[in-house]
Every structure is written in C-alpha cells, then in structure tokens.
Amino acid sequence: MDDNTKKELQSAVFERLIEHLRKRKDVRNIDLMNLAGFCRNCLSKWYREEAEKKEINISDPDAREHVYGMPYQEWKEKYQK
C-alpha cells in the first residue's frame, strides 16, 4: 500500500471515529479516559497539534467543534451530566 492510500484510509478512520463519538453522546469523556486513556478533548488537542505541525493554526474551540460536531459549550449544556 502506498503512503497516500494509507493516509487516506487513516483519515477516513479518524472521521469515522469522530462520527461514532458524536452519535454516542451517552459515552462520557471520563469513561473514555478510564477505559481507553483518551477522550474527545484529547482527540481535539491532537487534531490541533497535528495542524500546528503543518503551520496551520486552529484554536482549541475550533478543534473541539470539529470533534464534537457543535460548539463545546453547547454540547456540554445538552449532553454532559
């Protein structure tokens, strides 16, 4: 498999994971942290950090919105218990 195809597949898997977490609002970040060692906030941080490596500036709120599918504050008000 060539590197470009590998990166396309990895990107698709990442977006699929994000979509899965958006649908599973019942899964709390603390549960993810306890079981997997990462959460939605970790994913948004990693997203921002990878963008910075390419000299692309993404704010924390924008990175979180990408992961959560809405502004973080809105998600917290609707779904965080």
C-alpha positions as CSV (number, residue, x, y, z in Angstrom):
1,M,0.0,0.0,0.0
2,D,1.4,3.4,-0.9
3,D,1.7,6.2,1.7
4,N,-1.0,8.3,0.1
5,T,-3.6,5.5,0.2
6,K,-2.5,4.7,3.8
7,K,-3.1,8.4,4.8
8,E,-6.4,8.5,3.1
9,L,-7.5,5.3,5.0
10,Q,-6.3,6.7,8.3
11,S,-8.1,10.0,7.7
12,A,-11.3,8.1,6.9
13,V,-11.0,6.0,10.0
14,F,-10.4,9.1,12.1
15,E,-13.5,10.8,10.7
16,R,-15.5,7.6,11.3
17,L,-14.3,7.5,14.9
18,I,-15.4,11.2,15.3
19,E,-18.8,10.4,13.8
20,H,-19.2,7.4,16.1
21,L,-18.4,9.5,19.2
22,R,-20.8,12.2,18.0
23,K,-23.6,9.7,17.9
24,R,-22.6,8.1,21.2
25,K,-23.4,11.1,23.4
26,D,-24.1,8.7,26.2
27,V,-20.5,7.8,26.5
28,R,-18.9,10.3,28.8
29,N,-15.3,11.6,28.4
30,I,-14.4,10.3,31.9
31,D,-15.5,6.8,30.8
32,L,-13.3,7.0,27.7
33,M,-10.4,8.2,29.8
34,N,-10.7,5.4,32.3
35,L,-11.1,2.7,29.7
36,A,-9.1,3.9,26.7
37,G,-6.7,6.6,28.1
38,F,-8.1,9.3,25.8
39,C,-11.3,11.2,25.2
40,R,-12.9,13.7,22.8
41,N,-10.9,16.5,24.3
42,C,-7.7,14.5,23.7
43,L,-8.7,14.0,20.0
44,S,-9.4,17.7,19.6
45,K,-6.0,18.5,21.1
46,W,-4.2,16.0,18.9
47,Y,-6.1,17.5,15.9
48,R,-4.9,21.0,16.8
49,E,-1.3,19.8,17.4
50,E,-1.1,18.0,14.1
51,A,-2.4,21.1,12.3
52,E,0.3,23.2,14.1
53,K,3.0,20.8,12.7
54,K,1.8,21.9,9.2
55,E,1.8,25.5,10.3
56,I,-2.0,25.6,10.3
57,N,-3.4,27.5,13.3
58,I,-6.6,26.0,14.7
59,S,-8.0,27.3,18.0
60,D,-8.9,24.9,20.8
61,P,-12.6,25.9,20.4
62,D,-12.5,25.2,16.7
63,A,-10.7,21.9,17.2
64,R,-13.3,20.8,19.8
65,E,-16.1,21.9,17.5
66,H,-14.7,19.6,14.8
67,V,-14.7,16.6,17.2
68,Y,-18.0,17.4,19.0
69,G,-19.9,18.5,15.9
70,M,-21.0,21.7,17.6
71,P,-19.5,24.3,19.9
72,Y,-18.2,22.6,23.1
73,Q,-20.3,24.7,25.4
74,E,-23.4,23.8,23.6
75,W,-22.5,20.1,23.7
76,K,-21.8,20.3,27.5
77,E,-25.2,22.0,28.1
78,K,-27.1,19.4,26.1
79,Y,-25.3,16.2,26.9
80,Q,-22.9,16.4,29.9
81,K,-24.4,15.0,33.1
